[in-house]
Amino acid sequence: MESNCVQFLGNKTILITGAPGFLAKVLVEKILRLQPNVKKIYLLLRAPDEKSAMQRLRSEVMEIDLFKVLRNNLGEDNLNALMREKIVPVPGDISIDNLGLKDTDLIQRMWSEIDIIINIAATTNFDERYDIGLGINTFGALNVLNFAKKCVKGQLLLHVSTAYISGEQPGLLLEKPFKMGETLSGDRELDINIEHDLMKQKLKELQDCSDEEISQTMKDFGMARAKLHGWPNTYVFTKAMGEMLMGKYRENLPLVIIRPTMITSTIAEPFPGWIEGLKTLDSVIVAYGKGRLKCFLADSNSVFDLIPADMVVNAMVAAATAHSGDTGIQAIYHVGSSCKNPVTFGQLHDFTARYFAKRPLIGRNGSPIIVVKGTILSTMAQFSLYMTLRYKLPLQVP
Ligand SMILES: NC(=O)c1ccc[n+]([C@@H]2O[C@H](COP(=O)([O-])OP(=O)(O)OC[C@H]3O[C@@H](n4cnc5c(N)ncnc54)[C@H](OP(=O)(O)O)[C@@H]3O)[C@@H](O)[C@H]2O)c1
């Protein structure tokens, strides 16, 4: 498969949104390492102008540790030359028509050159403001689709969604597209245009409020709309609506949707353990290492679906290779670990405790932070008893 991917990427022009985010960077590094003869990579970054886009590319992508393997293989000068030759940073914003691109010559050039469009940009805040979530994850996805449809050589749009658009359903989740207007609550129709109008109406009602009040109300509103239709939060709800719009308006453009579970650090490529920022599980692990998490309410046997970033990227490259030019196709791939290689909460607790016992974090006073293994509480009754005994809170019988 790898040789097919190498061949496929050769001489291709690719647009990637969502740089300089965590996953997009791993993808850019992989493409350059796998196929330095890629023709061009347009990287869409939020920036006011070309100069600032270039600055973000340098400081947030090119100069980071993730590229050290490429830097060692090629040498600093050759890597810089490769990046200058192949990567074109473009200032833009997917929540705006034509991706917010202002230079009409550039737009025409991109429409005539681009073969593959990869949409990774998103807001990943679970409780994002409803107007922002809709703007980026829902209508932003549609803007990327509309841009992709204008690319005359467009062979594929690959969109990164999330496995959690399936909400909290148990069992095996099928890789099937959403129907337009489908909900997880199943009892009412979802109309994305009405959601848009309601969001606008809510903003209008708030026009005399402070920024803080507007922000909090729009966050609460997003959560309320998500829960009404059966999704657990604004992030996954707005991502699900983005998938619906792409599915409905794709026409013949081949569309691949990748739905990863919780993305963690790289397992192998370009080297093990690279991560950036504290995303999902990582913030809990760091809190534990700092000694701030003494107990956790969870079922030790429940499976945590984690997936290393390089595996997600490998799945993206393989799916793009397999489906490019498949006119009219809509393919969906769940990328996770729970079926083939599940990790339980109990195991994770064990690994984390062993890790910090060997390599403790260093506290502000310069001494290692010694963490006790801590307690997993598997029921609300145990949690309530623990809080009563430890913090003298009144016992609550659930
Ligand atoms: N991380 C996970 O565990 C996980 C799991 C499942 C699925 N996913 C999906 O994977 C993708 C990447 O996630 P990530 O963890 O890499 O997220 P991330 O680090 O937050 O990166 C998201 C990127 O999107 C960019 N962006 C946001 N709004 C934009 C806009 N309007 N126009 C252009 N760019 C915009 C951000 O730009 P700025 O740098 O300017 O903010 C950022 O660079 C997302 O689609 C997410 O839904 C992530």
The ligand as a MOL file (V3000), in Angstrom:
LIG
                    3D

  0  0  0     0  0            999 V3000
M  V30 BEGIN CTAB
M  V30 COUNTS 48 52 0 0 0
M  V30 BEGIN ATOM
M  V30 1 N -7.8140 15.9510 18.4350 0
M  V30 2 C -8.6730 14.9570 18.5010 0
M  V30 3 O -8.6740 14.1560 19.4420 0
M  V30 4 C -9.6780 14.7520 17.3800 0
M  V30 5 C -10.4940 13.6140 17.4190 0
M  V30 6 C -11.3870 13.3840 16.3730 0
M  V30 7 C -11.4680 14.2680 15.3210 0
M  V30 8 N -10.6750 15.3920 15.3100 0 CHG=1
M  V30 9 C -10.7860 16.3030 14.1750 0
M  V30 10 O -9.4940 16.4130 13.6240 0
M  V30 11 C -9.3110 17.7140 13.0850 0
M  V30 12 C -8.0270 18.3230 13.6310 0
M  V30 13 O -8.0790 18.3680 15.0270 0
M  V30 14 P -6.8400 18.9440 15.8520 0
M  V30 15 O -6.8260 18.2250 17.1420 0
M  V30 16 O -5.6570 18.9820 14.9870 0 CHG=-1
M  V30 17 O -7.3610 20.4210 16.1220 0
M  V30 18 P -6.5290 21.7510 16.3800 0
M  V30 19 O -5.1410 21.4680 16.8290 0
M  V30 20 O -7.4090 22.6060 17.2190 0
M  V30 21 O -6.4300 22.3770 14.9200 0
M  V30 22 C -7.5230 22.9390 14.2770 0
M  V30 23 C -6.9870 23.9130 13.2620 0
M  V30 24 O -8.1070 24.4400 12.5300 0
M  V30 25 C -7.8510 25.8010 12.3230 0
M  V30 26 N -9.0850 26.5600 12.1200 0
M  V30 27 C -10.1090 26.7170 13.0010 0
M  V30 28 N -11.0430 27.5060 12.4460 0
M  V30 29 C -10.6110 27.8410 11.2150 0
M  V30 30 C -11.1290 28.6370 10.1810 0
M  V30 31 N -12.3120 29.2550 10.3190 0
M  V30 32 N -10.4270 28.7690 9.0460 0
M  V30 33 C -9.2190 28.1610 8.9030 0
M  V30 34 N -8.6560 27.4000 9.8620 0
M  V30 35 C -9.3450 27.2490 11.0090 0
M  V30 36 C -7.1680 26.2670 13.6130 0
M  V30 37 O -6.5290 27.4800 13.3070 0
M  V30 38 P -5.8020 28.4130 14.4050 0
M  V30 39 O -4.4570 27.7620 14.5860 0
M  V30 40 O -5.7690 29.7140 13.7260 0
M  V30 41 O -6.6590 28.3830 15.6290 0
M  V30 42 C -6.2410 25.0970 13.8900 0
M  V30 43 O -5.0080 25.2960 13.2480 0
M  V30 44 C -10.5670 18.4980 13.4100 0
M  V30 45 O -11.3940 18.4970 12.2650 0
M  V30 46 C -11.2200 17.6990 14.5230 0
M  V30 47 O -12.6240 17.8310 14.4990 0
M  V30 48 C -9.7720 15.6540 16.3160 0
M  V30 END ATOM
M  V30 BEGIN BOND
M  V30 1 1 1 2
M  V30 2 2 2 3
M  V30 3 1 2 4
M  V30 4 1 4 5
M  V30 5 2 4 48
M  V30 6 2 5 6
M  V30 7 1 6 7
M  V30 8 2 7 8
M  V30 9 1 8 9
M  V30 10 1 8 48
M  V30 11 1 9 10
M  V30 12 1 9 46
M  V30 13 1 10 11
M  V30 14 1 11 12
M  V30 15 1 11 44
M  V30 16 1 12 13
M  V30 17 1 13 14
M  V30 18 2 14 15
M  V30 19 1 14 16
M  V30 20 1 14 17
M  V30 21 1 17 18
M  V30 22 2 18 19
M  V30 23 1 18 20
M  V30 24 1 18 21
M  V30 25 1 21 22
M  V30 26 1 22 23
M  V30 27 1 23 24
M  V30 28 1 23 42
M  V30 29 1 24 25
M  V30 30 1 25 26
M  V30 31 1 25 36
M  V30 32 1 26 27
M  V30 33 1 26 35
M  V30 34 2 27 28
M  V30 35 1 28 29
M  V30 36 1 29 30
M  V30 37 2 29 35
M  V30 38 1 30 31
M  V30 39 2 30 32
M  V30 40 1 32 33
M  V30 41 2 33 34
M  V30 42 1 34 35
M  V30 43 1 36 37
M  V30 44 1 36 42
M  V30 45 1 37 38
M  V30 46 2 38 39
M  V30 47 1 38 40
M  V30 48 1 38 41
M  V30 49 1 42 43
M  V30 50 1 44 45
M  V30 51 1 44 46
M  V30 52 1 46 47
M  V30 END BOND
M  V30 END CTAB
M  END
